Amino acid sequence: MTTLFLDCANGRRLAYRKSDGQSGLTFVWLSGFKSDMTGTKVMELESWAESQGHGFLAFDYSGHGESTGAFEEGTISDWREDALQAIEHCTRGPLVLVGSSMGGWMALLAALALKDRVEGLVLIAPAPDFTDKLMWPEFDEEARAEIMEKGVFMRPSDYGDPYAITRTLIEDGRAWNLLDKPITFDGPVRILQGRLDPDVPWEHAFRLVEAMTSDDLVFQLVKDGDHRLSRPQDIDRLKATCEKIAATVRPGQ
């Protein structure tokens, strides 16, 4: 599909792709931290949704992919706002939100804001609260001091060049923490998590089992799975999960 652009009232320009389906249900992809809408999982899911007659939306947060803005200036508040802007302007009707890593946090925040529209969630290695509960604890005293005193720390990455972690990102993220209280969502929730995930330990993702109010929640632990869950068998599992959740929220269609 062609990349389109959404000019938001706040001055940001968000890149997105979308298609309209006939089923009445739209799947929305929410990418991870420093990821964009060109990844393997999102492209595969996009093709699947089109083949099944579902609508589909994927977009890049500000500072990511083809959207405007500088990554190092972004915060959880900004990316949440981007998600809501993209969803509200580019979709109509009922939704299933599919979030990967940080996108899982964004999916949960969007579901809380759009309660009347979000009928189901599919979360892949979901990382709610990751700035406060995963990032901050793993930094040594030197890194923490650099963040607090200089305002930024260049964090090494297994996936490319070091990238900036700012004091603003860490402090802003605390305002959106979810795991310390009930997360009110009663639709079906499916969580796919790799046991060998070095970035989001399965125990962190598993906290959603107790935090979420939904009784229709399935946590699937992939014994040999990593963080990305992008192998052919992982993508097949993701598609099958989305197919089942579509049948759950739209029975008989």
Buried (B, 14 or more C-beta within 10 A) or exposed (E): EEBEEBEBEEEBBBBBBBBBBEBEBBBBBBBBBBBBBBBBBBBBBBEBBBEBBBBBBBBBBBBBBBBBBEBBEBBBBBBBBBBBBBBEBBBEEBBBBBBBBBBBBBBBBBBBBBEEBBBBBBBBBBBBBBBBBBBBEEBEEEBBEBBEEEEBBEBEEEEEEEBBBBBBBBBBBEEBBBBEEEBEBEBBBBBBBBEEBEBBBBEBBBBBEEBBEBEEBEBEBBEEBBBBBBBEEBBEBBBEBBEBBBEBBBEEE
